[in-house]
Amino acid sequence: MVELSDIEMKEADPSSGLQTAGTTTTTSKDDKKDADTLTLDDIKEQVRTIEKAVNSKEPRFILRVLRGLASTRKRLNEDVIRRLILFYYGSNSSEREILLGFAQSVSQV
């Protein structure tokens, strides 16, 4: 028969518990960067899915991307758009500069 034994719990670390007001701003900036990185990764995955749909001529992959556009659009911001432009237009500097200028002018409005 198997015996169950009690396990001692470790004490909670006060630094990982509730945050003070000073660390909240740092955490929110980190969360925003994490959210931006997740959004960027989602968009890159959607582009790969579109490429797969074009290569295999399967419309169901396109429909999957279209269903996700609403949530992706809500998470877009200037930083994500700038990083996407730099990633996909890395070698073509003239088009990249035009798109970056457009992205900055839209964010100022």
HUTAWO-V746685 format. One record per residue. N is the residue number from 0. RES is the residue in three letters. SS is DSSP state (h for helix, s for strand, l for the rest). Layout:
# HUTAWO-V746685
n=N res=RES ss=SS
n=N res=RES ss=SS
This chain:
# HUTAWO-V746685
n=0 res=MET ss=l
n=1 res=VAL ss=l
n=2 res=GLU ss=l
n=3 res=LEU ss=l
n=4 res=SER ss=l
n=5 res=ASP ss=l
n=6 res=ILE ss=l
n=7 res=GLU ss=l
n=8 res=MET ss=l
n=9 res=LYS ss=l
n=10 res=GLU ss=l
n=11 res=ALA ss=l
n=12 res=ASP ss=l
n=13 res=PRO ss=h
n=14 res=SER ss=h
n=15 res=SER ss=h
n=16 res=GLY ss=l
n=17 res=LEU ss=l
n=18 res=GLN ss=l
n=19 res=THR ss=l
n=20 res=ALA ss=h
n=21 res=GLY ss=h
n=22 res=THR ss=h
n=23 res=THR ss=h
n=24 res=THR ss=h
n=25 res=THR ss=h
n=26 res=THR ss=h
n=27 res=SER ss=h
n=28 res=LYS ss=h
n=29 res=ASP ss=h
n=30 res=ASP ss=h
n=31 res=LYS ss=h
n=32 res=LYS ss=h
n=33 res=ASP ss=h
n=34 res=ALA ss=h
n=35 res=ASP ss=h
n=36 res=THR ss=h
n=37 res=LEU ss=h
n=38 res=THR ss=h
n=39 res=LEU ss=h
n=40 res=ASP ss=h
n=41 res=ASP ss=h
n=42 res=ILE ss=h
n=43 res=LYS ss=h
n=44 res=GLU ss=h
n=45 res=GLN ss=h
n=46 res=VAL ss=h
n=47 res=ARG ss=h
n=48 res=THR ss=h
n=49 res=ILE ss=h
n=50 res=GLU ss=h
n=51 res=LYS ss=h
n=52 res=ALA ss=h
n=53 res=VAL ss=h
n=54 res=ASN ss=h
n=55 res=SER ss=h
n=56 res=LYS ss=l
n=57 res=GLU ss=l
n=58 res=PRO ss=h
n=59 res=ARG ss=h
n=60 res=PHE ss=h
n=61 res=ILE ss=h
n=62 res=LEU ss=h
n=63 res=ARG ss=h
n=64 res=VAL ss=h
n=65 res=LEU ss=h
n=66 res=ARG ss=h
n=67 res=GLY ss=h
n=68 res=LEU ss=h
n=69 res=ALA ss=h
n=70 res=SER ss=h
n=71 res=THR ss=h
n=72 res=ARG ss=h
n=73 res=LYS ss=h
n=74 res=ARG ss=h
n=75 res=LEU ss=l
n=76 res=ASN ss=l
n=77 res=GLU ss=h
n=78 res=ASP ss=h
n=79 res=VAL ss=h
n=80 res=ILE ss=h
n=81 res=ARG ss=h
n=82 res=ARG ss=h
n=83 res=LEU ss=h
n=84 res=ILE ss=h
n=85 res=LEU ss=h
n=86 res=PHE ss=h
n=87 res=TYR ss=h
n=88 res=TYR ss=l
n=89 res=GLY ss=l
n=90 res=SER ss=l
n=91 res=ASN ss=l
n=92 res=SER ss=h
n=93 res=SER ss=h
n=94 res=GLU ss=h
n=95 res=ARG ss=h
n=96 res=GLU ss=h
n=97 res=ILE ss=h
n=98 res=LEU ss=h
n=99 res=LEU ss=h
n=100 res=GLY ss=h
n=101 res=PHE ss=h
n=102 res=ALA ss=h
n=103 res=GLN ss=h
n=104 res=SER ss=h
n=105 res=VAL ss=h
n=106 res=SER ss=h
n=107 res=GLN ss=h
n=108 res=VAL ss=l
